Amino acid sequence: MKRVNTLIERSGGTIERTNLWGKRKLAYEVKHQKEGAYVLQDFQLEPSRVPELESSLKITEEVLRHLVVRKPEKAAPVTAVAPPPAEVVLEPITTDSENAAGRVRPDREEET
């Protein structure tokens, strides 16, 4: 971890936060290792310097895998989203004129 901090600082970055996740089993074997120490590190670095940092991390023996991602900007507050409309059931509708003409829906019996 000290070596990675040094690489970030040499690249002109500043370290904001380090979160040690501890030793965990890897999903698959990497460089003949079945376990690795996971570390989440927040840092600031000029985007143009990221390729230089990544190339340094690739040749660092202590680092099995790494992933550098850009954190999203602080998002605007989420507004309430309206729920989706209720499910619509399509049934034939009889009008008053059809009932007056003596037409009856076939699925219903006529009352006498």
Backbone as CSV, one residue per row, in Angstrom:
resi,resn,N_x,N_y,N_z,CA_x,CA_y,CA_z,C_x,C_y,C_z
1,MET,0.818,-1.181,0.000,0.000,0.000,0.000,0.877,1.266,0.000
2,LYS,1.976,1.231,0.723,2.874,2.382,0.732,3.451,2.638,-0.656
3,ARG,3.732,1.537,-1.335,4.292,1.666,-2.692,3.279,2.316,-3.636
4,VAL,2.027,1.932,-3.522,0.981,2.517,-4.373,0.802,3.994,-4.029
5,ASN,0.819,4.328,-2.737,0.721,5.734,-2.336,1.853,6.554,-2.942
6,THR,3.053,5.994,-2.934,4.211,6.674,-3.501,4.028,6.883,-5.002
7,LEU,3.508,5.861,-5.693,3.280,5.982,-7.140,2.261,7.084,-7.444
8,ILE,1.206,7.150,-6.646,0.185,8.177,-6.858,0.781,9.565,-6.639
9,GLU,1.550,9.722,-5.573,2.147,11.024,-5.270,3.189,11.431,-6.306
10,ARG,3.954,10.460,-6.810,4.951,10.755,-7.850,4.281,11.162,-9.159
11,SER,3.064,10.667,-9.382,2.322,11.032,-10.593,1.632,12.381,-10.453
12,GLY,1.770,13.012,-9.290,1.170,14.331,-9.085,-0.207,14.275,-8.457
13,GLY,-0.571,13.125,-7.902,-1.884,12.980,-7.294,-1.864,13.185,-5.796
14,THR,-3.057,13.299,-5.242,-3.195,13.411,-3.790,-4.149,12.330,-3.315
15,ILE,-3.828,11.707,-2.205,-4.629,10.615,-1.654,-5.674,11.222,-0.726
16,GLU,-6.934,10.852,-0.950,-8.023,11.379,-0.132,-8.434,10.415,0.973
17,ARG,-8.558,9.134,0.620,-9.037,8.157,1.601,-8.569,6.770,1.203
18,THR,-8.243,5.956,2.205,-7.847,4.564,1.987,-8.751,3.680,2.835
19,ASN,-9.351,2.688,2.197,-10.260,1.772,2.878,-9.723,0.354,2.707
20,LEU,-9.241,-0.238,3.794,-8.703,-1.603,3.748,-9.857,-2.594,3.911
21,TRP,-10.070,-3.430,2.907,-11.128,-4.426,2.963,-10.627,-5.737,3.538
22,GLY,-9.344,-5.904,3.628,-8.768,-7.107,4.216,-8.485,-8.191,3.192
23,LYS,-8.028,-9.316,3.706,-7.662,-10.450,2.858,-8.918,-11.246,2.516
24,ARG,-9.071,-11.540,1.236,-10.239,-12.281,0.768,-9.823,-13.281,-0.303
25,LYS,-10.669,-14.262,-0.471,-10.435,-15.263,-1.519,-10.741,-14.631,-2.871
26,LEU,-9.853,-14.837,-3.828,-10.052,-14.307,-5.169,-11.077,-15.166,-5.927
27,ALA,-11.776,-14.559,-6.854,-12.764,-15.287,-7.651,-12.077,-16.351,-8.513
28,TYR,-10.864,-16.066,-8.934,-10.057,-17.020,-9.695,-8.586,-16.747,-9.384
29,GLU,-7.767,-17.715,-9.659,-6.342,-17.614,-9.336,-5.675,-16.552,-10.214
30,VAL,-4.917,-15.665,-9.576,-4.202,-14.600,-10.284,-2.737,-14.699,-9.884
31,LYS,-1.874,-14.875,-10.876,-0.432,-15.006,-10.635,-0.153,-16.057,-9.558
32,HIS,-0.836,-17.176,-9.656,-0.708,-18.318,-8.744,-1.116,-17.985,-7.307
33,GLN,-1.904,-16.962,-7.113,-2.392,-16.573,-5.789,-3.886,-16.869,-5.699
34,LYS,-4.325,-17.402,-4.577,-5.741,-17.688,-4.369,-6.406,-16.669,-3.451
35,GLU,-5.600,-15.908,-2.724,-6.103,-14.868,-1.826,-5.378,-13.566,-2.117
36,GLY,-6.051,-12.478,-1.780,-5.423,-11.180,-1.962,-6.005,-10.167,-0.989
37,ALA,-5.247,-9.138,-0.700,-5.712,-8.063,0.172,-6.380,-7.009,-0.704
38,TYR,-7.633,-6.721,-0.404,-8.386,-5.735,-1.170,-8.265,-4.368,-0.503
39,VAL,-7.997,-3.352,-1.329,-7.860,-1.981,-0.843,-8.616,-1.064,-1.807
40,LEU,-9.464,-0.211,-1.243,-10.167,0.797,-2.028,-9.536,2.133,-1.685
41,GLN,-9.040,2.816,-2.707,-8.325,4.053,-2.455,-8.915,5.176,-3.305
42,ASP,-9.305,6.260,-2.647,-9.776,7.455,-3.341,-8.611,8.418,-3.447
43,PHE,-8.385,8.908,-4.660,-7.310,9.878,-4.861,-7.678,10.790,-6.012
44,GLN,-7.017,11.930,-6.062,-7.216,12.862,-7.163,-5.951,12.884,-8.009
45,LEU,-6.185,12.880,-9.322,-5.066,12.852,-10.260,-5.540,13.444,-11.574
46,GLU,-4.678,14.179,-12.233,-5.020,14.725,-13.542,-5.308,13.565,-14.501
47,PRO,-6.383,13.638,-15.285,-6.721,12.546,-16.205,-5.590,12.192,-17.173
48,SER,-4.795,13.164,-17.544,-3.695,12.887,-18.479,-2.592,12.048,-17.839
49,ARG,-2.551,11.982,-16.513,-1.521,11.222,-15.800,-1.948,9.786,-15.463
50,VAL,-3.214,9.460,-15.700,-3.726,8.123,-15.356,-2.990,7.013,-16.118
51,PRO,-2.772,7.128,-17.429,-2.038,6.052,-18.119,-0.655,5.782,-17.524
52,GLU,0.029,6.825,-17.092,1.345,6.663,-16.471,1.222,5.876,-15.159
53,LEU,0.199,6.208,-14.348,-0.017,5.499,-13.092,-0.365,4.034,-13.352
54,GLU,-1.239,3.795,-14.330,-1.632,2.416,-14.634,-0.457,1.581,-15.105
55,SER,0.404,2.156,-15.920,1.570,1.390,-16.374,2.496,1.075,-15.202
56,SER,2.609,1.991,-14.250,3.427,1.721,-13.061,2.796,0.632,-12.200
57,LEU,1.468,0.645,-12.068,0.788,-0.376,-11.265,0.912,-1.765,-11.897
58,LYS,0.930,-1.826,-13.226,1.042,-3.118,-13.916,2.363,-3.819,-13.624
59,ILE,3.418,-3.049,-13.443,4.725,-3.677,-13.221,5.078,-3.787,-11.736
60,THR,4.183,-3.329,-10.874,4.414,-3.435,-9.432,4.029,-4.833,-8.978
61,GLU,4.955,-5.560,-8.393,4.710,-6.948,-8.006,3.677,-7.092,-6.905
62,GLU,3.559,-6.109,-6.024,2.614,-6.198,-4.916,1.159,-6.080,-5.371
63,VAL,0.941,-5.539,-6.561,-0.418,-5.322,-7.074,-0.760,-6.449,-8.044
64,LEU,-1.746,-7.275,-7.665,-2.166,-8.356,-8.558,-3.089,-7.832,-9.649
65,ARG,-4.073,-7.045,-9.255,-5.029,-6.443,-10.187,-5.341,-5.040,-9.690
66,HIS,-5.684,-4.178,-10.619,-6.103,-2.831,-10.239,-7.162,-2.340,-11.209
67,LEU,-7.910,-1.368,-10.777,-8.919,-0.746,-11.624,-9.004,0.718,-11.216
68,VAL,-8.758,1.600,-12.161,-8.852,3.034,-11.910,-10.130,3.512,-12.592
69,VAL,-11.031,4.100,-11.803,-12.284,4.623,-12.348,-12.468,6.060,-11.898
70,ARG,-13.205,6.786,-12.682,-13.512,8.169,-12.336,-14.791,8.192,-11.521
71,LYS,-14.726,8.843,-10.363,-15.924,8.960,-9.535,-16.881,9.949,-10.191
72,PRO,-18.174,9.633,-10.180,-19.125,10.575,-10.772,-19.202,11.853,-9.935
73,GLU,-19.522,12.925,-10.619,-19.717,14.190,-9.916,-20.887,14.027,-8.965
74,LYS,-20.945,14.868,-7.961,-22.064,14.803,-7.024,-23.346,15.006,-7.816
75,ALA,-24.219,14.038,-7.750,-25.459,14.081,-8.513,-26.456,15.020,-7.853
76,ALA,-27.349,15.556,-8.677,-28.425,16.396,-8.159,-29.362,15.514,-7.346
77,PRO,-30.066,16.083,-6.392,-30.973,15.273,-5.585,-32.004,14.576,-6.468
78,VAL,-32.291,13.360,-6.123,-33.224,12.559,-6.904,-34.639,13.030,-6.605
79,THR,-35.372,13.310,-7.665,-36.761,13.720,-7.487,-37.645,12.491,-7.488
80,ALA,-38.791,12.630,-6.869,-39.725,11.504,-6.797,-40.218,11.164,-8.194
81,VAL,-40.241,9.901,-8.490,-40.699,9.428,-9.788,-42.098,8.875,-9.608
82,ALA,-42.990,9.256,-10.513,-44.365,8.776,-10.430,-44.392,7.276,-10.702
83,PRO,-45.242,6.540,-9.989,-45.316,5.101,-10.227,-45.880,4.840,-11.618
84,PRO,-45.582,3.684,-12.181,-46.104,3.368,-13.508,-47.626,3.277,-13.454
85,PRO,-48.278,3.504,-14.581,-49.737,3.442,-14.582,-50.224,2.032,-14.278
86,ALA,-51.424,1.962,-13.731,-52.006,0.659,-13.410,-52.221,-0.134,-14.687
87,GLU,-52.243,-1.440,-14.541,-52.438,-2.302,-15.702,-53.831,-2.076,-16.269
88,VAL,-53.887,-1.941,-17.563,-55.160,-1.683,-18.227,-55.708,-2.998,-18.749
89,VAL,-56.965,-3.295,-18.401,-57.627,-4.504,-18.874,-58.579,-4.097,-19.977
90,LEU,-58.373,-4.669,-21.150,-59.213,-4.326,-22.288,-60.391,-5.285,-22.364
91,GLU,-61.592,-4.740,-22.184,-62.820,-5.511,-22.319,-63.740,-4.753,-23.245
92,PRO,-64.541,-5.480,-23.997,-65.501,-4.768,-24.842,-66.507,-4.026,-23.956
93,ILE,-66.828,-2.846,-24.370,-67.766,-2.034,-23.607,-69.053,-1.900,-24.403
94,THR,-70.174,-2.141,-23.758,-71.468,-1.970,-24.433,-71.960,-0.564,-24.151
95,THR,-72.506,0.027,-25.150,-73.060,1.362,-24.979,-74.539,1.258,-24.692
96,ASP,-75.130,2.323,-24.226,-76.564,2.332,-23.932,-77.384,2.077,-25.191
97,SER,-76.927,2.536,-26.341,-77.686,2.328,-27.573,-77.716,0.848,-27.952
98,GLU,-76.636,0.094,-27.667,-76.635,-1.339,-27.951,-77.605,-2.051,-27.017
99,ASN,-77.651,-1.656,-25.747,-78.575,-2.266,-24.804,-80.015,-1.954,-25.184
100,ALA,-80.280,-0.750,-25.650,-81.635,-0.354,-26.041,-82.073,-1.102,-27.279
101,ALA,-81.187,-1.447,-28.163,-81.530,-2.150,-29.396,-81.749,-3.630,-29.131
102,GLY,-81.592,-4.064,-27.903,-81.845,-5.459,-27.572,-80.637,-6.355,-27.739
103,ARG,-79.500,-5.813,-27.977,-78.305,-6.632,-28.097,-77.801,-6.989,-26.710
104,VAL,-77.410,-8.225,-26.563,-76.907,-8.699,-25.288,-75.510,-9.235,-25.518
105,ARG,-74.626,-8.987,-24.573,-73.278,-9.539,-24.686,-73.354,-11.040,-24.571
106,PRO,-72.639,-11.771,-25.416,-72.726,-13.226,-25.425,-72.247,-13.877,-24.130
107,ASP,-71.419,-13.219,-23.349,-70.902,-13.845,-22.138,-71.830,-13.651,-20.949
108,ARG,-72.927,-12.955,-21.146,-73.867,-12.741,-20.056,-75.252,-13.244,-20.448
109,GLU,-75.948,-13.786,-19.480,-77.302,-14.279,-19.738,-78.311,-13.159,-19.535
110,GLU,-79.372,-13.240,-20.306,-80.405,-12.232,-20.201,-81.314,-12.565,-19.021
111,GLU,-81.640,-11.560,-18.233,-82.505,-11.778,-17.067,-83.942,-11.726,-17.512
112,THR,-84.782,-12.614,-17.007,-86.215,-12.602,-17.357,-87.078,-12.500,-16.146
